[in-house]
Amino acid sequence: MIDNIHKHFWHYIVYFLIFGTGLLAVLFATGKSDLQATLIVMTGFAYFLWAMVHHYVNHELHPRVVVEYILVVVLGSVLILFLFGV
Protein backbone atom coordinates (compact mmCIF):
# COMPACT_ATOMS: atom_id res chain seq x y z
CA MET A 1 0.00 0.00 0.00
CA ILE A 2 2.77 2.45 0.94
CA ASP A 3 4.58 1.65 -2.32
CA ASN A 4 1.39 2.43 -4.22
CA ILE A 5 1.09 5.81 -2.49
CA HIS A 6 4.69 6.68 -3.32
CA LYS A 7 4.29 5.53 -6.92
CA HIS A 8 1.11 7.55 -7.52
CA PHE A 9 1.74 10.42 -5.09
CA TRP A 10 0.83 13.23 -7.52
CA HIS A 11 -2.34 11.44 -8.63
CA TYR A 12 -3.49 11.33 -5.00
CA ILE A 13 -2.61 15.01 -4.55
CA VAL A 14 -4.92 15.83 -7.47
CA TYR A 15 -7.69 13.72 -5.89
CA PHE A 16 -7.32 15.65 -2.62
CA LEU A 17 -7.39 18.95 -4.51
CA ILE A 18 -10.55 17.93 -6.38
CA PHE A 19 -12.37 16.90 -3.21
CA GLY A 20 -11.00 19.74 -1.09
CA THR A 21 -11.98 22.36 -3.65
CA GLY A 22 -15.39 20.75 -4.10
CA LEU A 23 -16.02 20.65 -0.36
CA LEU A 24 -14.99 24.27 0.16
CA ALA A 25 -17.08 25.41 -2.79
CA VAL A 26 -20.16 23.59 -1.47
CA LEU A 27 -19.65 25.02 2.02
CA PHE A 28 -19.26 28.56 0.67
CA ALA A 29 -22.47 28.11 -1.33
CA THR A 30 -24.53 27.52 1.82
CA GLY A 31 -28.13 28.53 1.30
CA LYS A 32 -27.96 28.19 -2.50
CA SER A 33 -29.13 24.65 -3.03
CA ASP A 34 -29.11 24.81 -6.84
CA LEU A 35 -25.49 25.95 -6.82
CA GLN A 36 -24.56 23.31 -4.25
CA ALA A 37 -26.12 20.58 -6.36
CA THR A 38 -24.21 21.81 -9.41
CA LEU A 39 -20.95 21.90 -7.47
CA ILE A 40 -21.47 18.38 -6.12
CA VAL A 41 -22.11 17.03 -9.61
CA MET A 42 -19.12 18.94 -11.00
CA THR A 43 -16.88 17.54 -8.26
CA GLY A 44 -18.06 14.02 -9.08
CA PHE A 45 -17.42 14.63 -12.77
CA ALA A 46 -13.91 15.96 -12.08
CA TYR A 47 -13.22 12.89 -9.92
CA PHE A 48 -14.42 10.64 -12.73
CA LEU A 49 -12.28 12.41 -15.34
CA TRP A 50 -9.15 12.28 -13.20
CA ALA A 51 -9.76 8.59 -12.45
CA MET A 52 -9.94 7.91 -16.19
CA VAL A 53 -6.65 9.78 -16.72
CA HIS A 54 -5.04 7.88 -13.84
CA HIS A 55 -6.09 4.48 -15.18
CA TYR A 56 -5.20 5.40 -18.76
CA VAL A 57 -1.68 6.47 -17.78
CA ASN A 58 -1.20 3.21 -15.87
CA HIS A 59 -2.61 1.10 -18.75
CA GLU A 60 -5.44 -0.14 -16.54
CA LEU A 61 -8.37 1.51 -18.30
CA HIS A 62 -10.95 -1.17 -19.14
CA PRO A 63 -14.71 -0.90 -19.71
CA ARG A 64 -15.44 -2.48 -16.32
CA VAL A 65 -13.32 0.23 -14.64
CA VAL A 66 -15.27 2.96 -16.43
CA VAL A 67 -18.61 1.42 -15.39
CA GLU A 68 -17.38 1.03 -11.81
CA TYR A 69 -16.40 4.70 -11.57
CA ILE A 70 -19.67 5.83 -13.16
CA LEU A 71 -21.60 3.84 -10.55
CA VAL A 72 -19.44 5.15 -7.68
CA VAL A 73 -19.83 8.77 -8.84
CA VAL A 74 -23.59 8.48 -9.31
CA LEU A 75 -24.09 6.72 -5.97
CA GLY A 76 -21.78 9.12 -4.13
CA SER A 77 -23.37 12.20 -5.70
CA VAL A 78 -26.90 11.05 -4.91
CA LEU A 79 -25.90 10.23 -1.34
CA ILE A 80 -24.25 13.62 -0.81
CA LEU A 81 -27.17 15.45 -2.43
CA PHE A 82 -29.52 13.61 -0.09
CA LEU A 83 -27.38 14.38 2.98
CA PHE A 84 -27.14 18.07 2.07
CA GLY A 85 -30.89 18.14 1.43
CA VAL A 86 -30.43 19.56 -2.05
Secondary structure by P-SEA (a helix, b strand, c coil): caaaaaaaaaaaaaaaaaaaaaaaaaaaacccaaaaaaaaaaaaaaaaaaaaaaaaaaccccaaaaaaaaaaaaaaaaaaaaaacc
